[in-house]
Amino acid sequence: MRDAKNRFTGGVPQRTVDGLHKAGIDLIRGHARFTGSQTLSVDDRHFTAEAIVVATGAVPMPLPIPGAGLVIDSSAFLELAHLPERIVFIGGGFIAFEFAHFASRLGPSGTRCIILEAAPRPLGPFDAEMVARLSAASAEEGIEIRCNVAITGIERAGKEFIVTTADNQRVTADLVVHGAGRIPDFKDLDLAAAGIEASARGIRVDDRMTTSNPRVYAVGDCAATIQLARVADAEAQVAAEAIIARRTGQESHTAMDYSAVPATLFTYPQYAMVGKTEKALQEAATPYFKSSAHGLGWPTYRRVGLHSAAYKVLADREGQILGAHIIADNATGIINTFALAMQNRIPVADLHRQSIMTPYPSRESDLIYMLAPLLA
Ligand SMILES: Cc1cc2nc3c(=O)[nH]c(=O)nc-3n(C[C@H](O)[C@H](O)[C@H](O)COP(=O)(O)OP(=O)(O)OC[C@H]3O[C@@H](n4cnc5c(N)ncnc54)[C@H](O)[C@@H]3O)c2cc1C
């Protein structure tokens, strides 16, 4: 698996470089840094541009813990030749969950993963009730999640590592992995030289991905938006359209809209969501109707022996979907239908009617069961 991954991630393939060249795009390898509002240096070369797009991504956040140097990050995890039996993850975000599920299935039998989370619950941006269900499904795979944990240090003891906590826990592991999140990567860019504003969340952008410098755009993980691959792609598209429109003295009609961005945790089962969590609706005092169930016994899941499938659909009075949350073996497919319904403002009644002829027994064919309680 590692070798297959490296074939995929190891550098930019020559055919891609050739394709870029054919399209009139030069690839210059090196570290870029701003030297002025429209100028950049890459090592000892200097460039001036009509428009500049920053797309520098994100890096693992520094861990302010003694012994943090003993922790490996996600890139190093994916380079391991063998998975050890006892793995501790620092932080309960999507990387920790996905890697823990990966290790619990592909590691030696008896693999034990422990996720140590500082907050009262892991996966903060996801729906609390659904996260509790995913955590219960994870526990069945030998993944333990401990919350409200303040890590005080990491030490090496021979071949082992000891993680200590403020409440005197000592967790022994063969490997300690960084799962505490990623921060926008712009520390060596000298944004100030170009008058670009940024915070710890990322580079500030408007809905056309323009930064505080009107000649500079920021897209992807370095922008203060959402760190997902396809969000980066959508932002790049919006920035490109804005740059082209500007050349003709117009404003682009295409703006970013983050109200229906689907996100999936690639665990087993997967948890996918789009739109709001129930708590977010409650905090905003938004009235909503809910259809939800867990331990789904529909044939789609009985057939494959999955007993932890669950769903929650939230809709407003007019039948517009406000949020959808799916735990299933193909939550990704189902969530996409909800995302399309939200993006195109398809109300529950129409979506229900359009879903009746979905090929059966696909996961998507269950949509009618999820939507029916909202029809009344
Ligand atoms: C373990 C892991 C799993 C993930 N899984 C998913 C997933 O399942 N689905 C999903 O949607 N997203 C996932 N993501 C997030 C996804 O990888 C990012 O959202 C996406 O890669 C962002 O693209 P980007 O172009 O902004 O940044 P990147 O892909 O990080 O690219 C940024 C590039 O800029 C280069 N760079 C940085 N600074 C400079 C500089 N000064 N000069 C020149 N070059 C520079 C970097 O070296 C890098 O090559 C995952 C991330 C991780 C770490």
The ligand as an SDF file (V2000), in Angstrom:
LIG
                    3D

 53 58  0  0  0  0  0  0  0  0999 V2000
   -3.4910   12.6570    5.8060 C   0  0  0  0  0  0  0  0  0  0  0  0
   -4.4340   13.5500    5.0470 C   0  0  0  0  0  0  0  0  0  0  0  0
   -5.5940   13.0310    4.5100 C   0  0  0  0  0  0  0  0  0  0  0  0
   -6.4730   13.8590    3.8020 C   0  0  0  0  0  0  0  0  0  0  0  0
   -7.6070   13.3010    3.3010 N   0  0  0  0  0  0  0  0  0  0  0  0
   -8.4620   14.0670    2.5930 C   0  0  0  0  0  0  0  0  0  0  0  0
   -9.6250   13.5060    2.0110 C   0  0  0  0  0  0  0  0  0  0  0  0
   -9.8800   12.3230    2.1560 O   0  0  0  0  0  0  0  0  0  0  0  0
  -10.4390   14.3280    1.2920 N   0  0  0  0  0  0  0  0  0  0  0  0
  -10.1690   15.6520    1.1290 C   0  0  0  0  0  0  0  0  0  0  0  0
  -10.9490   16.3470    0.4690 O   0  0  0  0  0  0  0  0  0  0  0  0
   -9.0780   16.2260    1.6840 N   0  0  0  0  0  0  0  0  0  0  0  0
   -8.2160   15.4560    2.4040 C   0  0  0  0  0  0  0  0  0  0  0  0
   -7.0870   16.0220    2.9270 N   0  0  0  0  0  0  0  0  0  0  0  0
   -6.8710   17.4670    2.7360 C   0  0  0  0  0  0  0  0  0  0  0  0
   -6.3110   17.7210    1.3280 C   0  0  0  0  0  0  0  0  0  0  0  0
   -5.1120   17.0030    1.1900 O   0  0  0  0  0  0  0  0  0  0  0  0
   -6.0850   19.2150    1.1640 C   0  0  0  0  0  0  0  0  0  0  0  0
   -7.2880   19.9080    1.3780 O   0  0  0  0  0  0  0  0  0  0  0  0
   -5.5720   19.5540   -0.2440 C   0  0  0  0  0  0  0  0  0  0  0  0
   -4.3850   18.8670   -0.5300 O   0  0  0  0  0  0  0  0  0  0  0  0
   -5.3200   21.0610   -0.3120 C   0  0  0  0  0  0  0  0  0  0  0  0
   -4.7340   21.3720   -1.5380 O   0  0  0  0  0  0  0  0  0  0  0  0
   -3.7760   22.6310   -1.6540 P   0  0  0  0  0  0  0  0  0  0  0  0
   -3.4350   22.7320   -3.1080 O   0  0  0  0  0  0  0  0  0  0  0  0
   -4.3400   23.7950   -0.9430 O   0  0  0  0  0  0  0  0  0  0  0  0
   -2.4680   22.2600   -0.8010 O   0  0  0  0  0  0  0  0  0  0  0  0
   -1.3880   21.0980   -0.9860 P   0  0  0  0  0  0  0  0  0  0  0  0
   -1.9590   19.9310   -1.6990 O   0  0  0  0  0  0  0  0  0  0  0  0
   -0.8360   20.8910    0.3870 O   0  0  0  0  0  0  0  0  0  0  0  0
   -0.2650   21.7370   -1.9210 O   0  0  0  0  0  0  0  0  0  0  0  0
    0.4940   22.8630   -1.4980 C   0  0  0  0  0  0  0  0  0  0  0  0
    1.8350   22.7960   -2.1860 C   0  0  0  0  0  0  0  0  0  0  0  0
    2.4860   24.0580   -2.0510 O   0  0  0  0  0  0  0  0  0  0  0  0
    3.8860   23.8370   -1.7700 C   0  0  0  0  0  0  0  0  0  0  0  0
    4.4100   25.0470   -1.1110 N   0  0  0  0  0  0  0  0  0  0  0  0
    4.2180   25.4810    0.1680 C   0  0  0  0  0  0  0  0  0  0  0  0
    4.8380   26.6560    0.3700 N   0  0  0  0  0  0  0  0  0  0  0  0
    5.4310   26.9810   -0.8060 C   0  0  0  0  0  0  0  0  0  0  0  0
    6.2280   28.0850   -1.2480 C   0  0  0  0  0  0  0  0  0  0  0  0
    6.5230   29.1250   -0.4450 N   0  0  0  0  0  0  0  0  0  0  0  0
    6.6980   28.0850   -2.5280 N   0  0  0  0  0  0  0  0  0  0  0  0
    6.3920   27.0650   -3.3760 C   0  0  0  0  0  0  0  0  0  0  0  0
    5.6450   26.0000   -3.0250 N   0  0  0  0  0  0  0  0  0  0  0  0
    5.1760   25.9620   -1.7550 C   0  0  0  0  0  0  0  0  0  0  0  0
    3.8360   22.6050   -0.8770 C   0  0  0  0  0  0  0  0  0  0  0  0
    5.0950   21.9760   -0.8490 O   0  0  0  0  0  0  0  0  0  0  0  0
    2.7560   21.7580   -1.5610 C   0  0  0  0  0  0  0  0  0  0  0  0
    3.3060   20.9550   -2.5810 O   0  0  0  0  0  0  0  0  0  0  0  0
   -6.1860   15.2310    3.6310 C   0  0  0  0  0  0  0  0  0  0  0  0
   -5.0020   15.7650    4.1690 C   0  0  0  0  0  0  0  0  0  0  0  0
   -4.1390   14.9360    4.8690 C   0  0  0  0  0  0  0  0  0  0  0  0
   -2.8890   15.5280    5.4580 C   0  0  0  0  0  0  0  0  0  0  0  0
  1  2  1  0
  2  3  1  0
  2 52  2  0
  3  4  2  0
  4  5  1  0
  4 50  1  0
  5  6  2  0
  6  7  1  0
  6 13  1  0
  7  8  2  0
  7  9  1  0
  9 10  1  0
 10 11  2  0
 10 12  1  0
 12 13  2  0
 13 14  1  0
 14 15  1  0
 14 50  1  0
 15 16  1  0
 16 17  1  0
 16 18  1  0
 18 19  1  0
 18 20  1  0
 20 21  1  0
 20 22  1  0
 22 23  1  0
 23 24  1  0
 24 25  2  0
 24 26  1  0
 24 27  1  0
 27 28  1  0
 28 29  2  0
 28 30  1  0
 28 31  1  0
 31 32  1  0
 32 33  1  0
 33 34  1  0
 33 48  1  0
 34 35  1  0
 35 36  1  0
 35 46  1  0
 36 37  1  0
 36 45  1  0
 37 38  2  0
 38 39  1  0
 39 40  1  0
 39 45  2  0
 40 41  1  0
 40 42  2  0
 42 43  1  0
 43 44  2  0
 44 45  1  0
 46 47  1  0
 46 48  1  0
 48 49  1  0
 50 51  2  0
 51 52  1  0
 52 53  1  0
M  END
$$$$
